[in-house]
Amino acid sequence: MEMEGYPKYVALKDGEQVILRPLLKTDEKALLEFFVGLSERDRLFLREDVTRPEVVKGFIENLDHDTILPIIAEHEGKIVGDATLHLARHGWTRHVGQIRMVVAKDFQHRGLGTTLARGLVRHAISLGLDKLMAEVVDNQIAAIKAFERLGFQKEAVLRNHVRDIHGSKRDLVLLSNDVSHIWETMEAMVADFSPTLGG
């Protein structure tokens, strides 16, 4: 799967620039450093223990942009954000994509999450997807609000569906939105804070 327009420089809310580009097989060390550098709070509900080198190695070795498209944000040579668009290439949900995202603490609340999501939405449109989903643990209030600002709505809550890294059970919130509607919402948000933000 080709990704046109990458790498690209984008400006965040405060004018800081980052580079967005697809994850490459040469990024294993940098990706592990990024995950290890995340706070426990930010890693609490990730699906796997991303601080284990073998887990990250598995991500890299199984890199397949036709099923999982990872976009990273770089700043001064370090990964500061990771967003993935998960695709079902066959079957009855092939029109649906799923977004997963994590951003380094120092780059949170600066528009990076929206910028990463915007790139994935653009690619989802190019692939002909109709719908995007996001899964968020119930106490990740900021993440839920961020998706709701993009027009996502709660579709379901799965009770005690996930365990955090300490073994505690939490509810999983499923959010969804129409792809074209997300794009219109993000265009309006971007116009509000950054005329230089790359698309």
KEKE-3310 file (N, C-alpha, C; in steps of 0.2 Angstrom, whole numbers, plus 5000, padded with zeros to 4 digits):
npx = (5004:5004:5009:5005:5012:5020:5036:5030:5030:5022:5014:5011:4999:5006:5015:5026:5036:5033:5037:5028:5026:5025:5028:5043:5053:5065:5063:5063:5071:5069:5055:5053:5060:5052:5040:5044:5047:5034:5022:5016:5003:4999:5002:4994:4982:4985:4985:4995:5010:5020:5033:5041:5055:5053:5040:5039:5048:5040:5030:5037:5042:5031:5026:5014:5007:4995:4986:4987:4990:5003:5006:5019:5024:5038:5050:5064:5072:5066:5053:5037:5024:5011:5001:4988:4979:4968:4964:4951:4953:4945:4929:4914:4916:4924:4923:4925:4936:4948:4954:4969:4979:4993:5001:5016:5019:5024:5019:5006:4989:4992:4988:4993:4987:4975:4981:4987:4976:4969:4977:4976:4962:4961:4968:4959:4948:4953:4954:4941:4934:4920:4917:4923:4930:4933:4941:4940:4945:4935:4939:4947:4945:4949:4953:4941:4933:4941:4939:4925:4924:4928:4917:4914:4903:4896:4894:4893:4895:4906:4905:4917:4927:4941:4957:4969:4987:4989:4980:4967:4950:4941:4928:4925:4924:4915:4917:4911:4911:4905:4915:4917:4910:4918:4930:4925:4923:4935:4942:4936:4940:4954:4955:4952:4964:4976:4983:4993:4994:4998:4990)
npy = (4994:5010:5026:5041:5058:5057:5057:5071:5088:5095:5107:5110:5115:5125:5129:5121:5109:5093:5078:5067:5051:5034:5020:5011:4996:4998:5005:4999:5000:5014:5014:5005:5013:5023:5018:5012:5024:5030:5035:5025:5027:5030:5018:5009:5003:4998:4985:4976:4972:4983:4987:4976:4970:4959:4960:4972:4969:4959:4967:4974:4964:4959:4969:4975:4985:4983:4978:4984:5000:5009:5025:5036:5050:5061:5069:5079:5067:5057:5046:5052:5050:5038:5031:5020:5013:5000:4987:4977:4967:4958:4950:4954:4966:4974:4987:4995:5003:5004:5015:5017:5024:5033:5045:5053:5060:5073:5079:5078:5086:5096:5095:5085:5072:5074:5078:5066:5058:5064:5062:5048:5047:5053:5044:5033:5037:5037:5024:5020:5017:5017:5019:5022:5016:5017:5011:5013:5013:5015:5024:5033:5047:5059:5054:5049:5061:5068:5060:5062:5075:5074:5070:5057:5044:5036:5019:5007:4999:4988:4978:4976:4971:4972:4970:4979:4983:4979:4970:4973:4974:4983:4993:4993:5005:5008:5017:5026:5033:5041:5041:5052:5062:5064:5069:5082:5088:5088:5096:5108:5110:5111:5122:5132:5133:5131:5137:5132:5119:5103:5093)
npz = (5000:4995:5002:4998:4999:5010:5018:5029:5035:5049:5058:5075:5088:5095:5087:5085:5076:5068:5061:5050:5046:5038:5048:5048:5044:5049:5061:5073:5085:5089:5090:5101:5111:5112:5117:5129:5135:5138:5150:5164:5166:5152:5146:5152:5147:5135:5122:5123:5131:5128:5132:5131:5122:5113:5109:5102:5092:5086:5081:5071:5063:5057:5050:5039:5028:5021:5030:5043:5046:5051:5057:5061:5072:5072:5081:5082:5079:5087:5090:5094:5094:5089:5078:5072:5058:5057:5047:5039:5027:5020:5021:5031:5037:5030:5026:5036:5047:5060:5073:5082:5095:5102:5111:5116:5132:5133:5122:5122:5121:5112:5100:5092:5092:5085:5073:5069:5068:5058:5047:5046:5043:5031:5023:5025:5018:5005:5003:5002:5014:5024:5038:5054:5069:5086:5101:5118:5135:5149:5159:5153:5151:5144:5132:5127:5126:5117:5105:5104:5101:5088:5082:5085:5091:5106:5104:5111:5127:5134:5147:5160:5151:5148:5155:5164:5165:5178:5181:5184:5181:5168:5160:5142:5130:5115:5101:5087:5070:5055:5041:5031:5039:5050:5044:5039:5052:5057:5048:5051:5064:5063:5055:5065:5073:5067:5053:5046:5046:5040:5028)
capx = (5000:5008:5006:5007:5013:5024:5035:5027:5031:5016:5014:5006:4995:5011:5020:5032:5035:5035:5037:5024:5028:5024:5032:5047:5056:5071:5062:5062:5074:5066:5049:5054:5062:5045:5035:5047:5047:5028:5021:5012:4996:4998:5003:4989:4977:4987:4983:5001:5016:5025:5040:5045:5058:5050:5033:5040:5051:5035:5026:5041:5043:5025:5023:5010:5003:4989:4981:4988:4994:5005:5009:5022:5027:5045:5053:5072:5074:5063:5046:5033:5017:5010:4994:4987:4973:4968:4959:4949:4954:4940:4923:4908:4918:4930:4921:4926:4943:4949:4960:4972:4983:4996:5006:5021:5016:5026:5016:4998:4986:4995:4985:4996:4983:4971:4984:4988:4970:4967:4981:4973:4955:4962:4969:4953:4944:4956:4953:4934:4931:4914:4916:4929:4929:4939:4940:4943:4944:4930:4941:4951:4940:4951:4953:4934:4931:4944:4935:4918:4925:4929:4911:4912:4898:4897:4889:4892:4900:4907:4907:4923:4930:4948:4961:4975:4993:4989:4975:4961:4945:4938:4924:4928:4919:4916:4914:4911:4908:4905:4922:4916:4908:4925:4934:4922:4924:4943:4944:4934:4945:4961:4955:4952:4970:4983:4982:4999:4994:4998:4985)
capy = (5000:5016:5032:5048:5064:5056:5061:5078:5092:5098:5112:5109:5121:5130:5130:5116:5105:5086:5074:5062:5046:5027:5016:5006:4990:5001:5009:4995:5003:5020:5012:5002:5018:5027:5014:5012:5031:5032:5034:5019:5029:5030:5011:5005:4999:4996:4978:4972:4975:4986:4988:4970:4970:4954:4962:4977:4965:4956:4972:4976:4959:4957:4975:4974:4991:4981:4976:4988:5006:5013:5032:5039:5057:5061:5076:5079:5061:5053:5045:5055:5048:5032:5030:5015:5011:4993:4986:4970:4967:4953:4949:4959:4973:4977:4994:4998:5004:5005:5019:5016:5030:5034:5051:5055:5065:5080:5081:5078:5092:5100:5094:5080:5067:5076:5078:5059:5055:5067:5058:5041:5048:5055:5037:5029:5040:5035:5017:5019:5015:5021:5020:5021:5014:5017:5007:5017:5011:5019:5030:5037:5052:5064:5051:5049:5068:5069:5057:5065:5081:5073:5068:5050:5043:5029:5013:5001:4998:4981:4978:4972:4968:4973:4970:4983:4979:4977:4964:4976:4974:4990:4993:4996:5010:5007:5023:5026:5039:5041:5044:5059:5067:5065:5073:5089:5090:5089:5102:5114:5111:5113:5129:5136:5134:5131:5137:5129:5111:5099:5088)
capz = (5000:4994:5005:4995:5003:5016:5025:5029:5041:5051:5064:5081:5090:5098:5081:5085:5070:5069:5054:5050:5041:5040:5052:5044:5048:5052:5067:5079:5091:5090:5093:5108:5116:5113:5121:5136:5138:5140:5157:5166:5164:5145:5144:5157:5144:5128:5122:5124:5135:5123:5134:5130:5115:5108:5107:5097:5087:5082:5077:5065:5058:5054:5047:5033:5027:5019:5035:5048:5043:5057:5056:5067:5073:5074:5083:5084:5078:5091:5089:5099:5093:5085:5077:5067:5055:5056:5041:5037:5019:5018:5025:5031:5040:5026:5025:5043:5050:5068:5074:5089:5095:5108:5110:5122:5137:5132:5115:5123:5122:5108:5093:5088:5091:5080:5067:5067:5066:5052:5042:5045:5040:5024:5020:5025:5013:4999:5003:5002:5020:5026:5045:5058:5076:5091:5107:5124:5142:5152:5163:5149:5149:5139:5125:5125:5124:5110:5099:5103:5097:5081:5080:5086:5096:5109:5101:5116:5132:5136:5154:5163:5145:5148:5161:5164:5167:5185:5182:5186:5175:5166:5154:5136:5127:5108:5098:5079:5066:5047:5039:5028:5044:5054:5040:5040:5058:5058:5044:5055:5070:5061:5053:5071:5077:5063:5046:5042:5048:5034:5027)
cpx = (5004:5004:5009:5007:5017:5031:5032:5029:5024:5017:5009:5003:5000:5016:5026:5030:5037:5034:5032:5026:5026:5029:5036:5050:5062:5070:5061:5065:5071:5059:5049:5056:5056:5041:5038:5047:5040:5027:5016:5005:4994:4998:4997:4985:4979:4986:4989:5006:5021:5032:5044:5048:5055:5044:5034:5043:5045:5031:5030:5041:5037:5021:5020:5005:4996:4983:4981:4993:4996:5009:5013:5024:5034:5046:5060:5074:5071:5056:5042:5026:5016:5003:4993:4980:4973:4962:4957:4948:4948:4934:4918:4910:4923:4929:4923:4933:4943:4955:4962:4978:4986:5001:5010:5018:5018:5022:5008:4995:4989:4993:4988:4991:4978:4974:4985:4982:4968:4971:4978:4966:4956:4963:4963:4948:4947:4955:4946:4931:4925:4913:4922:4927:4935:4937:4944:4941:4940:4933:4946:4947:4942:4951:4946:4931:4934:4941:4928:4919:4926:4922:4909:4907:4898:4891:4888:4897:4900:4909:4913:4926:4937:4951:4967:4981:4994:4984:4968:4956:4942:4933:4927:4922:4920:4913:4915:4909:4909:4912:4921:4914:4914:4929:4932:4923:4931:4945:4942:4938:4952:4961:4955:4959:4976:4982:4988:4999:4994:4993:4987)
cpy = (5006:5022:5038:5053:5063:5055:5068:5081:5095:5102:5110:5115:5127:5131:5125:5111:5098:5083:5068:5057:5039:5024:5011:5001:4993:5005:5005:4998:5009:5019:5009:5008:5022:5024:5014:5019:5033:5031:5028:5021:5028:5022:5007:5001:4998:4988:4974:4975:4977:4988:4982:4970:4965:4956:4967:4974:4962:4961:4974:4970:4957:4964:4973:4980:4989:4980:4981:4994:5010:5020:5034:5046:5057:5069:5075:5071:5055:5052:5048:5054:5042:5031:5024:5014:5004:4992:4979:4970:4962:4953:4955:4965:4976:4985:4998:4998:5005:5009:5017:5021:5031:5040:5052:5060:5072:5083:5080:5085:5098:5100:5089:5074:5068:5076:5071:5056:5058:5063:5051:5042:5049:5048:5033:5031:5037:5028:5015:5016:5020:5023:5019:5020:5015:5014:5011:5014:5016:5025:5034:5043:5057:5061:5051:5056:5070:5066:5060:5071:5080:5070:5060:5050:5036:5024:5008:5002:4991:4980:4973:4968:4968:4972:4975:4979:4977:4972:4967:4976:4981:4988:4996:4999:5009:5014:5023:5032:5037:5044:5051:5064:5069:5070:5081:5092:5092:5095:5108:5115:5113:5120:5134:5137:5134:5131:5134:5121:5108:5094:5081)
cpz = (5000:4998:5002:5000:5009:5014:5024:5035:5043:5057:5069:5083:5092:5093:5081:5079:5071:5062:5055:5044:5043:5044:5047:5048:5051:5059:5073:5085:5093:5093:5100:5113:5117:5118:5128:5139:5140:5147:5158:5164:5157:5143:5147:5153:5137:5128:5124:5128:5130:5125:5133:5123:5110:5105:5101:5091:5082:5078:5070:5060:5054:5051:5040:5032:5024:5024:5041:5046:5049:5054:5062:5067:5075:5076:5086:5084:5082:5090:5095:5099:5088:5084:5071:5065:5054:5051:5041:5030:5016:5023:5026:5035:5036:5024:5031:5045:5057:5069:5081:5089:5102:5107:5117:5126:5135:5126:5116:5123:5118:5101:5089:5087:5086:5073:5064:5065:5060:5046:5040:5042:5033:5020:5020:5020:5006:4998:5002:5008:5021:5033:5049:5065:5080:5098:5113:5130:5145:5156:5159:5146:5144:5132:5122:5122:5117:5104:5098:5100:5090:5078:5081:5092:5099:5106:5107:5121:5134:5143:5156:5157:5145:5155:5160:5166:5174:5186:5184:5180:5174:5160:5148:5132:5119:5105:5090:5076:5058:5045:5036:5034:5048:5050:5040:5046:5060:5054:5048:5061:5068:5059:5059:5074:5073:5056:5042:5043:5041:5034:5025)
residu = (MET:GLU:MET:GLU:GLY:TYR:PRO:LYS:TYR:VAL:ALA:LEU:LYS:ASP:GLY:GLU:GLN:VAL:ILE:LEU:ARG:PRO:LEU:LEU:LYS:THR:ASP:GLU:LYS:ALA:LEU:LEU:GLU:PHE:PHE:VAL:GLY:LEU:SER:GLU:ARG:ASP:ARG:LEU:PHE:LEU:ARG:GLU:ASP:VAL:THR:ARG:PRO:GLU:VAL:VAL:LYS:GLY:PHE:ILE:GLU:ASN:LEU:ASP:HIS:ASP:THR:ILE:LEU:PRO:ILE:ILE:ALA:GLU:HIS:GLU:GLY:LYS:ILE:VAL:GLY:ASP:ALA:THR:LEU:HIS:LEU:ALA:ARG:HIS:GLY:TRP:THR:ARG:HIS:VAL:GLY:GLN:ILE:ARG:MET:VAL:VAL:ALA:LYS:ASP:PHE:GLN:HIS:ARG:GLY:LEU:GLY:THR:THR:LEU:ALA:ARG:GLY:LEU:VAL:ARG:HIS:ALA:ILE:SER:LEU:GLY:LEU:ASP:LYS:LEU:MET:ALA:GLU:VAL:VAL:ASP:ASN:GLN:ILE:ALA:ALA:ILE:LYS:ALA:PHE:GLU:ARG:LEU:GLY:PHE:GLN:LYS:GLU:ALA:VAL:LEU:ARG:ASN:HIS:VAL:ARG:ASP:ILE:HIS:GLY:SER:LYS:ARG:ASP:LEU:VAL:LEU:LEU:SER:ASN:ASP:VAL:SER:HIS:ILE:TRP:GLU:THR:MET:GLU:ALA:MET:VAL:ALA:ASP:PHE:SER:PRO:THR:LEU:GLY:GLY)
# end
